[in-house]
Amino acid sequence: MQGLADALPVLILIGIGVLVRVSGLVNAREGLVLTRVVYYVTIPAAIIVSIASAQLTLAKAWLPVISLVVPCVLAGIMYLTTRRLLKQPELRGVLLVGMVVLAVFAYPFFELFYGPDGLANMAIYDVGNAIYAGPVALTLAQRFGSRRTAPLDRGAAWGRIARSPLLWAAIIGLAASLLRIEVRGVVGGTLRRLANANTPLAMVSVGIFLRPRKGHMGLVAQFVGLRMVLGGLLGWGLGALVGLGGLDMITAIVGSSLPAGTTALIYAGNEGLDAEFAASMISFTVIIGALVINILPHLLARVYL
């Protein structure tokens, strides 16, 4: 109960996002603007500040590896188990692209539960997730989308990774930590203020896209079982295989159990996938994720901390 009480302000922020949309203050397209502000400004600031002040170990290098391997394996399983959707590629593509998790959803919770080290761990884990979102998810979206008019440009996909603000933020944070550069002064103060704004902006943006609908519940259930249940077990198995423990193991398990990210919705709109299904899938997984993120970390802490 204490964990839920601690996380209640974050859940209220998601509720505010829902109210903002329902009241008509913003529509879905305007909501995407807010997600871009979060993606390009506040999350990178939070990543730099948290990683720069974290105590890094060699074991943490496995976190981005796990976060890249898990969605690749799950996407393969999803592809093999959705052959019935051969004539509905716009749905099948959403299920595959949706393997990109909403890591931003876990940032404030991990900071709340484990402090700066928790936030840093999730940020490091998210690097592999960002790589999957680049060449892999984009290739899948273009492969199954209805707006493909030219051969797949894998160079452009890799270019998306090279331009990823999350990747560069992680690199800057890692460099600052390894070189023992303190983030302070005007730059440090600015970054910390932006980092403090990350939780409210990110959670409000999540609330804006909450649109659970009853259609395609079978596909949503399949996605939840694969991405959030099997994903968590796979994260645990890979973590055990490489010898992770403590907070690193908790990060691998919880990070692999997170809800679908808004990447699925963005790619759906850009590449001609089923955007309505993408929004509904994200919504259901976020609702389930709100329960998971308040229970699983505390259960795992009793075992690994």
ChimeraX commands (.cxc) that place a marker at each C-alpha (Angstrom):
marker #1 position 0.00,0.00,0.00 radius 0.5
marker #1 position 2.90,2.35,0.76 radius 0.5
marker #1 position 4.23,1.97,-2.78 radius 0.5
marker #1 position 0.84,2.87,-4.23 radius 0.5
marker #1 position 0.59,5.87,-1.91 radius 0.5
marker #1 position 4.05,7.06,-2.97 radius 0.5
marker #1 position 3.16,6.68,-6.64 radius 0.5
marker #1 position -0.28,8.28,-6.36 radius 0.5
marker #1 position 0.92,11.75,-7.46 radius 0.5
marker #1 position 2.33,10.21,-10.63 radius 0.5
marker #1 position -0.96,8.44,-11.34 radius 0.5
marker #1 position -2.82,11.70,-10.72 radius 0.5
marker #1 position -0.63,13.34,-13.37 radius 0.5
marker #1 position -1.75,10.68,-15.84 radius 0.5
marker #1 position -5.35,11.45,-14.85 radius 0.5
marker #1 position -4.74,15.14,-15.51 radius 0.5
marker #1 position -3.57,14.22,-19.01 radius 0.5
marker #1 position -6.85,12.36,-19.56 radius 0.5
marker #1 position -8.83,15.39,-18.38 radius 0.5
marker #1 position -6.82,17.69,-20.65 radius 0.5
marker #1 position -7.80,15.57,-23.65 radius 0.5
marker #1 position -11.43,14.99,-22.62 radius 0.5
marker #1 position -11.93,18.69,-21.98 radius 0.5
marker #1 position -10.82,19.46,-25.53 radius 0.5
marker #1 position -7.77,21.54,-24.54 radius 0.5
marker #1 position -5.62,19.40,-26.85 radius 0.5
marker #1 position -6.30,16.83,-29.52 radius 0.5
marker #1 position -4.20,13.81,-30.46 radius 0.5
marker #1 position -2.01,15.75,-32.91 radius 0.5
marker #1 position -1.35,18.48,-30.35 radius 0.5
marker #1 position -0.61,15.80,-27.77 radius 0.5
marker #1 position 2.18,14.53,-30.03 radius 0.5
marker #1 position 3.80,17.96,-29.70 radius 0.5
marker #1 position 4.00,17.47,-25.94 radius 0.5
marker #1 position 5.52,14.01,-26.37 radius 0.5
marker #1 position 8.18,15.52,-28.62 radius 0.5
marker #1 position 9.04,18.13,-25.99 radius 0.5
marker #1 position 9.43,15.32,-23.48 radius 0.5
marker #1 position 11.45,13.19,-25.89 radius 0.5
marker #1 position 13.80,15.91,-27.09 radius 0.5
marker #1 position 14.12,18.11,-23.99 radius 0.5
marker #1 position 13.14,16.83,-20.55 radius 0.5
marker #1 position 14.03,13.12,-20.84 radius 0.5
marker #1 position 17.54,13.85,-22.18 radius 0.5
marker #1 position 18.09,16.32,-19.31 radius 0.5
marker #1 position 16.95,13.72,-16.78 radius 0.5
marker #1 position 19.21,11.09,-18.35 radius 0.5
marker #1 position 22.30,13.32,-18.29 radius 0.5
marker #1 position 21.77,14.37,-14.68 radius 0.5
marker #1 position 21.04,10.86,-13.41 radius 0.5
marker #1 position 23.80,8.98,-15.25 radius 0.5
marker #1 position 26.41,11.66,-14.57 radius 0.5
marker #1 position 25.87,11.24,-10.82 radius 0.5
marker #1 position 25.55,7.42,-10.87 radius 0.5
marker #1 position 28.12,4.85,-9.80 radius 0.5
marker #1 position 28.68,2.88,-13.00 radius 0.5
marker #1 position 29.76,-0.76,-13.10 radius 0.5
marker #1 position 30.60,-3.17,-15.89 radius 0.5
marker #1 position 27.45,-5.12,-15.09 radius 0.5
marker #1 position 25.33,-2.17,-16.18 radius 0.5
marker #1 position 26.66,-2.58,-19.71 radius 0.5
marker #1 position 24.38,-5.62,-20.00 radius 0.5
marker #1 position 21.23,-3.54,-19.47 radius 0.5
marker #1 position 21.06,-2.01,-22.99 radius 0.5
marker #1 position 21.99,-5.39,-24.46 radius 0.5
marker #1 position 19.06,-7.03,-22.69 radius 0.5
marker #1 position 16.69,-4.22,-23.65 radius 0.5
marker #1 position 17.61,-4.76,-27.32 radius 0.5
marker #1 position 17.57,-8.57,-27.34 radius 0.5
marker #1 position 14.21,-8.90,-25.55 radius 0.5
marker #1 position 12.05,-6.99,-28.09 radius 0.5
marker #1 position 13.83,-8.66,-31.01 radius 0.5
marker #1 position 13.02,-12.11,-29.63 radius 0.5
marker #1 position 9.45,-11.13,-28.74 radius 0.5
marker #1 position 8.86,-9.60,-32.17 radius 0.5
marker #1 position 9.96,-12.86,-33.75 radius 0.5
marker #1 position 7.53,-14.82,-31.59 radius 0.5
marker #1 position 4.73,-12.34,-32.30 radius 0.5
marker #1 position 5.37,-12.61,-36.04 radius 0.5
marker #1 position 5.16,-16.42,-35.93 radius 0.5
marker #1 position 1.99,-16.41,-33.84 radius 0.5
marker #1 position 0.04,-13.84,-35.91 radius 0.5
marker #1 position -0.05,-15.53,-39.29 radius 0.5
marker #1 position -3.85,-15.28,-39.09 radius 0.5
marker #1 position -3.36,-11.53,-39.67 radius 0.5
marker #1 position -1.72,-12.07,-43.05 radius 0.5
marker #1 position -4.46,-10.03,-44.73 radius 0.5
marker #1 position -4.38,-7.36,-41.98 radius 0.5
marker #1 position -0.76,-6.18,-42.05 radius 0.5
marker #1 position -1.71,-2.83,-40.52 radius 0.5
marker #1 position -2.65,-4.66,-37.29 radius 0.5
marker #1 position 0.26,-7.07,-37.38 radius 0.5
marker #1 position 2.71,-4.23,-37.83 radius 0.5
marker #1 position 1.41,-2.44,-34.73 radius 0.5
marker #1 position 1.96,-5.58,-32.64 radius 0.5
marker #1 position 5.57,-5.81,-33.83 radius 0.5
marker #1 position 6.42,-2.11,-33.57 radius 0.5
marker #1 position 4.77,-2.02,-30.12 radius 0.5
marker #1 position 7.66,-4.06,-28.72 radius 0.5
marker #1 position 9.28,-0.66,-28.09 radius 0.5
marker #1 position 8.44,-0.09,-24.42 radius 0.5
marker #1 position 7.35,3.15,-22.78 radius 0.5
marker #1 position 10.50,3.50,-20.68 radius 0.5
marker #1 position 9.61,7.11,-19.82 radius 0.5
marker #1 position 6.70,5.62,-17.86 radius 0.5
marker #1 position 9.18,3.96,-15.49 radius 0.5
marker #1 position 11.55,6.91,-15.04 radius 0.5
marker #1 position 9.64,8.76,-12.30 radius 0.5
marker #1 position 8.74,5.53,-10.50 radius 0.5
marker #1 position 12.31,4.26,-10.45 radius 0.5
marker #1 position 13.52,7.64,-9.23 radius 0.5
marker #1 position 10.82,7.60,-6.55 radius 0.5
marker #1 position 11.54,4.02,-5.42 radius 0.5
marker #1 position 15.34,3.87,-5.82 radius 0.5
marker #1 position 16.55,7.47,-6.09 radius 0.5
marker #1 position 19.00,8.78,-8.74 radius 0.5
marker #1 position 20.58,5.34,-9.15 radius 0.5
marker #1 position 17.22,3.89,-10.15 radius 0.5
marker #1 position 16.65,6.60,-12.73 radius 0.5
marker #1 position 20.17,6.14,-14.09 radius 0.5
marker #1 position 19.66,2.39,-14.41 radius 0.5
marker #1 position 16.43,2.79,-16.35 radius 0.5
marker #1 position 18.06,5.40,-18.59 radius 0.5
marker #1 position 20.92,3.01,-19.39 radius 0.5
marker #1 position 18.43,0.21,-20.06 radius 0.5
marker #1 position 16.49,2.50,-22.39 radius 0.5
marker #1 position 19.48,2.86,-24.74 radius 0.5
marker #1 position 18.88,-0.61,-26.21 radius 0.5
marker #1 position 15.16,0.11,-26.40 radius 0.5
marker #1 position 15.94,3.27,-28.40 radius 0.5
marker #1 position 18.10,1.25,-30.79 radius 0.5
marker #1 position 15.23,-1.18,-31.40 radius 0.5
marker #1 position 12.95,1.79,-32.03 radius 0.5
marker #1 position 15.33,2.96,-34.77 radius 0.5
marker #1 position 16.24,0.51,-37.52 radius 0.5
marker #1 position 14.17,-2.47,-36.33 radius 0.5
marker #1 position 10.81,-0.89,-35.48 radius 0.5
marker #1 position 10.98,1.60,-38.34 radius 0.5
marker #1 position 11.76,-1.18,-40.82 radius 0.5
marker #1 position 8.82,-3.20,-39.51 radius 0.5
marker #1 position 6.49,-0.19,-39.69 radius 0.5
marker #1 position 7.47,0.46,-43.29 radius 0.5
marker #1 position 7.24,-3.23,-44.16 radius 0.5
marker #1 position 3.67,-3.62,-42.88 radius 0.5
marker #1 position 2.37,-0.07,-43.39 radius 0.5
marker #1 position 0.19,1.00,-46.30 radius 0.5
marker #1 position 2.27,4.08,-47.16 radius 0.5
marker #1 position 5.37,2.32,-48.38 radius 0.5
marker #1 position 6.17,3.85,-51.75 radius 0.5
marker #1 position 9.90,3.15,-51.99 radius 0.5
marker #1 position 12.41,0.47,-50.95 radius 0.5
marker #1 position 13.23,0.46,-47.23 radius 0.5
marker #1 position 15.97,2.95,-46.42 radius 0.5
marker #1 position 18.01,1.23,-43.69 radius 0.5
marker #1 position 20.55,4.03,-43.81 radius 0.5
marker #1 position 17.84,6.48,-42.76 radius 0.5
marker #1 position 16.84,4.14,-39.94 radius 0.5
marker #1 position 20.38,4.02,-38.60 radius 0.5
marker #1 position 20.49,7.79,-39.02 radius 0.5
marker #1 position 17.54,8.04,-36.63 radius 0.5
marker #1 position 19.63,6.30,-33.99 radius 0.5
marker #1 position 22.59,8.60,-34.60 radius 0.5
marker #1 position 20.27,11.58,-34.06 radius 0.5
marker #1 position 18.48,10.10,-31.04 radius 0.5
marker #1 position 18.50,12.62,-28.16 radius 0.5
marker #1 position 18.22,9.73,-25.68 radius 0.5
marker #1 position 21.34,8.06,-27.07 radius 0.5
marker #1 position 23.35,11.27,-27.01 radius 0.5
marker #1 position 22.12,12.10,-23.53 radius 0.5
marker #1 position 23.26,8.66,-22.36 radius 0.5
marker #1 position 26.66,9.17,-24.00 radius 0.5
marker #1 position 27.09,12.60,-22.39 radius 0.5
marker #1 position 26.01,11.25,-19.01 radius 0.5
marker #1 position 28.37,8.28,-19.28 radius 0.5
marker #1 position 31.26,10.53,-20.28 radius 0.5
marker #1 position 30.58,12.89,-17.37 radius 0.5
marker #1 position 30.42,9.96,-14.94 radius 0.5
marker #1 position 33.56,8.22,-16.21 radius 0.5
marker #1 position 35.55,11.46,-16.37 radius 0.5
marker #1 position 34.15,12.52,-12.98 radius 0.5
marker #1 position 32.82,15.81,-14.38 radius 0.5
marker #1 position 30.32,17.36,-12.00 radius 0.5
marker #1 position 27.19,18.76,-13.60 radius 0.5
marker #1 position 26.87,22.08,-11.82 radius 0.5
marker #1 position 26.76,25.83,-12.35 radius 0.5
marker #1 position 24.41,27.39,-14.88 radius 0.5
marker #1 position 24.41,24.29,-17.09 radius 0.5
marker #1 position 23.80,21.97,-14.15 radius 0.5
marker #1 position 21.04,24.16,-12.76 radius 0.5
marker #1 position 19.29,24.34,-16.13 radius 0.5
marker #1 position 19.52,20.58,-16.67 radius 0.5
marker #1 position 18.15,19.86,-13.19 radius 0.5
marker #1 position 15.18,22.15,-13.70 radius 0.5
marker #1 position 14.41,20.47,-17.00 radius 0.5
marker #1 position 14.83,17.07,-15.36 radius 0.5
marker #1 position 12.39,18.09,-12.62 radius 0.5
marker #1 position 9.85,18.98,-15.30 radius 0.5
marker #1 position 10.17,15.55,-16.92 radius 0.5
marker #1 position 7.82,13.63,-14.62 radius 0.5
marker #1 position 4.80,15.96,-14.88 radius 0.5
marker #1 position 5.16,16.51,-18.62 radius 0.5
marker #1 position 5.80,12.85,-19.42 radius 0.5
marker #1 position 2.92,11.52,-17.34 radius 0.5
marker #1 position 0.47,14.14,-18.62 radius 0.5
marker #1 position 1.42,13.16,-22.18 radius 0.5
marker #1 position 0.77,9.50,-21.33 radius 0.5
marker #1 position -2.68,10.44,-20.04 radius 0.5
marker #1 position -3.48,12.34,-23.23 radius 0.5
marker #1 position -3.12,9.12,-25.24 radius 0.5
marker #1 position -5.15,6.89,-22.94 radius 0.5
marker #1 position -7.97,5.64,-25.19 radius 0.5
marker #1 position -8.90,2.08,-24.15 radius 0.5
marker #1 position -11.46,0.49,-26.48 radius 0.5
marker #1 position -13.08,-2.94,-26.50 radius 0.5
marker #1 position -12.20,-3.79,-30.09 radius 0.5
marker #1 position -9.37,-6.23,-30.79 radius 0.5
marker #1 position -9.24,-7.32,-27.14 radius 0.5
marker #1 position -7.89,-10.70,-28.20 radius 0.5
marker #1 position -4.89,-9.08,-29.87 radius 0.5
marker #1 position -4.35,-6.77,-26.92 radius 0.5
marker #1 position -4.41,-9.74,-24.54 radius 0.5
marker #1 position -1.89,-11.56,-26.73 radius 0.5
marker #1 position 0.36,-8.52,-26.73 radius 0.5
marker #1 position 0.16,-8.12,-22.94 radius 0.5
marker #1 position 0.99,-11.78,-22.40 radius 0.5
marker #1 position 3.94,-11.62,-24.75 radius 0.5
marker #1 position 5.40,-8.16,-24.15 radius 0.5
marker #1 position 4.72,-7.70,-20.44 radius 0.5
marker #1 position 4.67,-11.25,-19.03 radius 0.5
marker #1 position 7.02,-13.23,-21.25 radius 0.5
marker #1 position 9.14,-10.10,-21.67 radius 0.5
marker #1 position 9.68,-9.84,-17.92 radius 0.5
marker #1 position 10.56,-13.53,-17.68 radius 0.5
marker #1 position 12.98,-13.19,-20.58 radius 0.5
marker #1 position 14.58,-10.16,-18.94 radius 0.5
marker #1 position 14.98,-12.16,-15.74 radius 0.5
marker #1 position 16.45,-15.13,-17.61 radius 0.5
marker #1 position 18.98,-13.03,-19.53 radius 0.5
marker #1 position 19.87,-11.13,-16.36 radius 0.5
marker #1 position 20.51,-14.37,-14.51 radius 0.5
marker #1 position 22.52,-15.70,-17.46 radius 0.5
marker #1 position 24.97,-12.78,-17.36 radius 0.5
marker #1 position 25.06,-12.66,-13.56 radius 0.5
marker #1 position 23.11,-9.49,-12.81 radius 0.5
marker #1 position 21.96,-8.83,-9.26 radius 0.5
marker #1 position 20.55,-6.09,-7.06 radius 0.5
marker #1 position 19.10,-3.03,-8.77 radius 0.5
marker #1 position 20.52,-4.11,-12.12 radius 0.5
marker #1 position 18.44,-7.30,-12.08 radius 0.5
marker #1 position 15.33,-5.40,-10.98 radius 0.5
marker #1 position 15.84,-2.97,-13.87 radius 0.5
marker #1 position 16.20,-5.81,-16.39 radius 0.5
marker #1 position 12.98,-7.49,-15.21 radius 0.5
marker #1 position 10.80,-4.40,-14.79 radius 0.5
marker #1 position 12.16,-2.71,-17.92 radius 0.5
marker #1 position 11.26,-5.80,-19.95 radius 0.5
marker #1 position 7.71,-5.75,-18.52 radius 0.5
marker #1 position 6.81,-2.16,-19.37 radius 0.5
marker #1 position 3.81,-1.11,-21.52 radius 0.5
marker #1 position 3.97,-0.33,-25.22 radius 0.5
marker #1 position 5.49,3.03,-26.08 radius 0.5
marker #1 position 4.02,5.89,-28.07 radius 0.5
marker #1 position 6.49,4.96,-30.83 radius 0.5
marker #1 position 3.84,2.54,-32.09 radius 0.5
marker #1 position 1.33,5.38,-32.42 radius 0.5
marker #1 position 3.82,7.71,-34.11 radius 0.5
marker #1 position 4.93,5.09,-36.62 radius 0.5
marker #1 position 1.32,4.04,-37.19 radius 0.5
marker #1 position 0.43,7.57,-38.23 radius 0.5
marker #1 position 3.53,8.03,-40.37 radius 0.5
marker #1 position 3.65,4.66,-42.11 radius 0.5
marker #1 position -0.04,3.75,-42.49 radius 0.5
marker #1 position -0.52,1.20,-39.71 radius 0.5
marker #1 position -3.74,1.02,-37.67 radius 0.5
marker #1 position -3.41,4.12,-35.47 radius 0.5
marker #1 position -6.69,3.47,-33.64 radius 0.5
marker #1 position -5.52,0.01,-32.62 radius 0.5
marker #1 position -2.12,1.41,-31.63 radius 0.5
marker #1 position -3.72,4.00,-29.33 radius 0.5
marker #1 position -5.97,1.37,-27.76 radius 0.5
marker #1 position -3.11,-1.10,-27.26 radius 0.5
marker #1 position -0.95,1.56,-25.62 radius 0.5
marker #1 position -3.84,2.59,-23.39 radius 0.5
marker #1 position -4.58,-0.90,-22.09 radius 0.5
marker #1 position -0.93,-1.68,-21.47 radius 0.5
marker #1 position -0.39,1.62,-19.65 radius 0.5
marker #1 position -3.34,0.84,-17.36 radius 0.5
marker #1 position -1.91,-2.60,-16.63 radius 0.5
marker #1 position 1.56,-1.09,-16.35 radius 0.5
marker #1 position 0.33,1.31,-13.66 radius 0.5
marker #1 position -0.46,-1.73,-11.50 radius 0.5
marker #1 position 2.73,-3.60,-12.40 radius 0.5
marker #1 position 5.04,-0.66,-11.69 radius 0.5
marker #1 position 3.54,-0.26,-8.22 radius 0.5
marker #1 position 3.83,-3.93,-7.26 radius 0.5
marker #1 position 6.67,-5.64,-9.12 radius 0.5
marker #1 position 9.56,-3.36,-8.04 radius 0.5
marker #1 position 8.65,-3.80,-4.36 radius 0.5
marker #1 position 8.36,-7.58,-4.68 radius 0.5
marker #1 position 11.69,-7.77,-6.49 radius 0.5
marker #1 position 13.35,-5.48,-3.93 radius 0.5
marker #1 position 12.64,-8.07,-1.23 radius 0.5
marker #1 position 14.58,-10.64,-3.24 radius 0.5
marker #1 position 17.45,-8.65,-4.76 radius 0.5
marker #1 position 18.04,-5.73,-2.36 radius 0.5
marker link #1:1,2 radius 0.2
marker link #1:2,3 radius 0.2
marker link #1:3,4 radius 0.2
marker link #1:4,5 radius 0.2
marker link #1:5,6 radius 0.2
marker link #1:6,7 radius 0.2
marker link #1:7,8 radius 0.2
marker link #1:8,9 radius 0.2
marker link #1:9,10 radius 0.2
marker link #1:10,11 radius 0.2
marker link #1:11,12 radius 0.2
marker link #1:12,13 radius 0.2
marker link #1:13,14 radius 0.2
marker link #1:14,15 radius 0.2
marker link #1:15,16 radius 0.2
marker link #1:16,17 radius 0.2
marker link #1:17,18 radius 0.2
marker link #1:18,19 radius 0.2
marker link #1:19,20 radius 0.2
marker link #1:20,21 radius 0.2
marker link #1:21,22 radius 0.2
marker link #1:22,23 radius 0.2
marker link #1:23,24 radius 0.2
marker link #1:24,25 radius 0.2
marker link #1:25,26 radius 0.2
marker link #1:26,27 radius 0.2
marker link #1:27,28 radius 0.2
marker link #1:28,29 radius 0.2
marker link #1:29,30 radius 0.2
marker link #1:30,31 radius 0.2
marker link #1:31,32 radius 0.2
marker link #1:32,33 radius 0.2
marker link #1:33,34 radius 0.2
marker link #1:34,35 radius 0.2
marker link #1:35,36 radius 0.2
marker link #1:36,37 radius 0.2
marker link #1:37,38 radius 0.2
marker link #1:38,39 radius 0.2
marker link #1:39,40 radius 0.2
marker link #1:40,41 radius 0.2
marker link #1:41,42 radius 0.2
marker link #1:42,43 radius 0.2
marker link #1:43,44 radius 0.2
marker link #1:44,45 radius 0.2
marker link #1:45,46 radius 0.2
marker link #1:46,47 radius 0.2
marker link #1:47,48 radius 0.2
marker link #1:48,49 radius 0.2
marker link #1:49,50 radius 0.2
marker link #1:50,51 radius 0.2
marker link #1:51,52 radius 0.2
marker link #1:52,53 radius 0.2
marker link #1:53,54 radius 0.2
marker link #1:54,55 radius 0.2
marker link #1:55,56 radius 0.2
marker link #1:56,57 radius 0.2
marker link #1:57,58 radius 0.2
marker link #1:58,59 radius 0.2
marker link #1:59,60 radius 0.2
marker link #1:60,61 radius 0.2
marker link #1:61,62 radius 0.2
marker link #1:62,63 radius 0.2
marker link #1:63,64 radius 0.2
marker link #1:64,65 radius 0.2
marker link #1:65,66 radius 0.2
marker link #1:66,67 radius 0.2
marker link #1:67,68 radius 0.2
marker link #1:68,69 radius 0.2
marker link #1:69,70 radius 0.2
marker link #1:70,71 radius 0.2
marker link #1:71,72 radius 0.2
marker link #1:72,73 radius 0.2
marker link #1:73,74 radius 0.2
marker link #1:74,75 radius 0.2
marker link #1:75,76 radius 0.2
marker link #1:76,77 radius 0.2
marker link #1:77,78 radius 0.2
marker link #1:78,79 radius 0.2
marker link #1:79,80 radius 0.2
marker link #1:80,81 radius 0.2
marker link #1:81,82 radius 0.2
marker link #1:82,83 radius 0.2
marker link #1:83,84 radius 0.2
marker link #1:84,85 radius 0.2
marker link #1:85,86 radius 0.2
marker link #1:86,87 radius 0.2
marker link #1:87,88 radius 0.2
marker link #1:88,89 radius 0.2
marker link #1:89,90 radius 0.2
marker link #1:90,91 radius 0.2
marker link #1:91,92 radius 0.2
marker link #1:92,93 radius 0.2
marker link #1:93,94 radius 0.2
marker link #1:94,95 radius 0.2
marker link #1:95,96 radius 0.2
marker link #1:96,97 radius 0.2
marker link #1:97,98 radius 0.2
marker link #1:98,99 radius 0.2
marker link #1:99,100 radius 0.2
marker link #1:100,101 radius 0.2
marker link #1:101,102 radius 0.2
marker link #1:102,103 radius 0.2
marker link #1:103,104 radius 0.2
marker link #1:104,105 radius 0.2
marker link #1:105,106 radius 0.2
marker link #1:106,107 radius 0.2
marker link #1:107,108 radius 0.2
marker link #1:108,109 radius 0.2
marker link #1:109,110 radius 0.2
marker link #1:110,111 radius 0.2
marker link #1:111,112 radius 0.2
marker link #1:112,113 radius 0.2
marker link #1:113,114 radius 0.2
marker link #1:114,115 radius 0.2
marker link #1:115,116 radius 0.2
marker link #1:116,117 radius 0.2
marker link #1:117,118 radius 0.2
marker link #1:118,119 radius 0.2
marker link #1:119,120 radius 0.2
marker link #1:120,121 radius 0.2
marker link #1:121,122 radius 0.2
marker link #1:122,123 radius 0.2
marker link #1:123,124 radius 0.2
marker link #1:124,125 radius 0.2
marker link #1:125,126 radius 0.2
marker link #1:126,127 radius 0.2
marker link #1:127,128 radius 0.2
marker link #1:128,129 radius 0.2
marker link #1:129,130 radius 0.2
marker link #1:130,131 radius 0.2
marker link #1:131,132 radius 0.2
marker link #1:132,133 radius 0.2
marker link #1:133,134 radius 0.2
marker link #1:134,135 radius 0.2
marker link #1:135,136 radius 0.2
marker link #1:136,137 radius 0.2
marker link #1:137,138 radius 0.2
marker link #1:138,139 radius 0.2
marker link #1:139,140 radius 0.2
marker link #1:140,141 radius 0.2
marker link #1:141,142 radius 0.2
marker link #1:142,143 radius 0.2
marker link #1:143,144 radius 0.2
marker link #1:144,145 radius 0.2
marker link #1:145,146 radius 0.2
marker link #1:146,147 radius 0.2
marker link #1:147,148 radius 0.2
marker link #1:148,149 radius 0.2
marker link #1:149,150 radius 0.2
marker link #1:150,151 radius 0.2
marker link #1:151,152 radius 0.2
marker link #1:152,153 radius 0.2
marker link #1:153,154 radius 0.2
marker link #1:154,155 radius 0.2
marker link #1:155,156 radius 0.2
marker link #1:156,157 radius 0.2
marker link #1:157,158 radius 0.2
marker link #1:158,159 radius 0.2
marker link #1:159,160 radius 0.2
marker link #1:160,161 radius 0.2
marker link #1:161,162 radius 0.2
marker link #1:162,163 radius 0.2
marker link #1:163,164 radius 0.2
marker link #1:164,165 radius 0.2
marker link #1:165,166 radius 0.2
marker link #1:166,167 radius 0.2
marker link #1:167,168 radius 0.2
marker link #1:168,169 radius 0.2
marker link #1:169,170 radius 0.2
marker link #1:170,171 radius 0.2
marker link #1:171,172 radius 0.2
marker link #1:172,173 radius 0.2
marker link #1:173,174 radius 0.2
marker link #1:174,175 radius 0.2
marker link #1:175,176 radius 0.2
marker link #1:176,177 radius 0.2
marker link #1:177,178 radius 0.2
marker link #1:178,179 radius 0.2
marker link #1:179,180 radius 0.2
marker link #1:180,181 radius 0.2
marker link #1:181,182 radius 0.2
marker link #1:182,183 radius 0.2
marker link #1:183,184 radius 0.2
marker link #1:184,185 radius 0.2
marker link #1:185,186 radius 0.2
marker link #1:186,187 radius 0.2
marker link #1:187,188 radius 0.2
marker link #1:188,189 radius 0.2
marker link #1:189,190 radius 0.2
marker link #1:190,191 radius 0.2
marker link #1:191,192 radius 0.2
marker link #1:192,193 radius 0.2
marker link #1:193,194 radius 0.2
marker link #1:194,195 radius 0.2
marker link #1:195,196 radius 0.2
marker link #1:196,197 radius 0.2
marker link #1:197,198 radius 0.2
marker link #1:198,199 radius 0.2
marker link #1:199,200 radius 0.2
marker link #1:200,201 radius 0.2
marker link #1:201,202 radius 0.2
marker link #1:202,203 radius 0.2
marker link #1:203,204 radius 0.2
marker link #1:204,205 radius 0.2
marker link #1:205,206 radius 0.2
marker link #1:206,207 radius 0.2
marker link #1:207,208 radius 0.2
marker link #1:208,209 radius 0.2
marker link #1:209,210 radius 0.2
marker link #1:210,211 radius 0.2
marker link #1:211,212 radius 0.2
marker link #1:212,213 radius 0.2
marker link #1:213,214 radius 0.2
marker link #1:214,215 radius 0.2
marker link #1:215,216 radius 0.2
marker link #1:216,217 radius 0.2
marker link #1:217,218 radius 0.2
marker link #1:218,219 radius 0.2
marker link #1:219,220 radius 0.2
marker link #1:220,221 radius 0.2
marker link #1:221,222 radius 0.2
marker link #1:222,223 radius 0.2
marker link #1:223,224 radius 0.2
marker link #1:224,225 radius 0.2
marker link #1:225,226 radius 0.2
marker link #1:226,227 radius 0.2
marker link #1:227,228 radius 0.2
marker link #1:228,229 radius 0.2
marker link #1:229,230 radius 0.2
marker link #1:230,231 radius 0.2
marker link #1:231,232 radius 0.2
marker link #1:232,233 radius 0.2
marker link #1:233,234 radius 0.2
marker link #1:234,235 radius 0.2
marker link #1:235,236 radius 0.2
marker link #1:236,237 radius 0.2
marker link #1:237,238 radius 0.2
marker link #1:238,239 radius 0.2
marker link #1:239,240 radius 0.2
marker link #1:240,241 radius 0.2
marker link #1:241,242 radius 0.2
marker link #1:242,243 radius 0.2
marker link #1:243,244 radius 0.2
marker link #1:244,245 radius 0.2
marker link #1:245,246 radius 0.2
marker link #1:246,247 radius 0.2
marker link #1:247,248 radius 0.2
marker link #1:248,249 radius 0.2
marker link #1:249,250 radius 0.2
marker link #1:250,251 radius 0.2
marker link #1:251,252 radius 0.2
marker link #1:252,253 radius 0.2
marker link #1:253,254 radius 0.2
marker link #1:254,255 radius 0.2
marker link #1:255,256 radius 0.2
marker link #1:256,257 radius 0.2
marker link #1:257,258 radius 0.2
marker link #1:258,259 radius 0.2
marker link #1:259,260 radius 0.2
marker link #1:260,261 radius 0.2
marker link #1:261,262 radius 0.2
marker link #1:262,263 radius 0.2
marker link #1:263,264 radius 0.2
marker link #1:264,265 radius 0.2
marker link #1:265,266 radius 0.2
marker link #1:266,267 radius 0.2
marker link #1:267,268 radius 0.2
marker link #1:268,269 radius 0.2
marker link #1:269,270 radius 0.2
marker link #1:270,271 radius 0.2
marker link #1:271,272 radius 0.2
marker link #1:272,273 radius 0.2
marker link #1:273,274 radius 0.2
marker link #1:274,275 radius 0.2
marker link #1:275,276 radius 0.2
marker link #1:276,277 radius 0.2
marker link #1:277,278 radius 0.2
marker link #1:278,279 radius 0.2
marker link #1:279,280 radius 0.2
marker link #1:280,281 radius 0.2
marker link #1:281,282 radius 0.2
marker link #1:282,283 radius 0.2
marker link #1:283,284 radius 0.2
marker link #1:284,285 radius 0.2
marker link #1:285,286 radius 0.2
marker link #1:286,287 radius 0.2
marker link #1:287,288 radius 0.2
marker link #1:288,289 radius 0.2
marker link #1:289,290 radius 0.2
marker link #1:290,291 radius 0.2
marker link #1:291,292 radius 0.2
marker link #1:292,293 radius 0.2
marker link #1:293,294 radius 0.2
marker link #1:294,295 radius 0.2
marker link #1:295,296 radius 0.2
marker link #1:296,297 radius 0.2
marker link #1:297,298 radius 0.2
marker link #1:298,299 radius 0.2
marker link #1:299,300 radius 0.2
marker link #1:300,301 radius 0.2
marker link #1:301,302 radius 0.2
marker link #1:302,303 radius 0.2
marker link #1:303,304 radius 0.2
marker link #1:304,305 radius 0.2
view
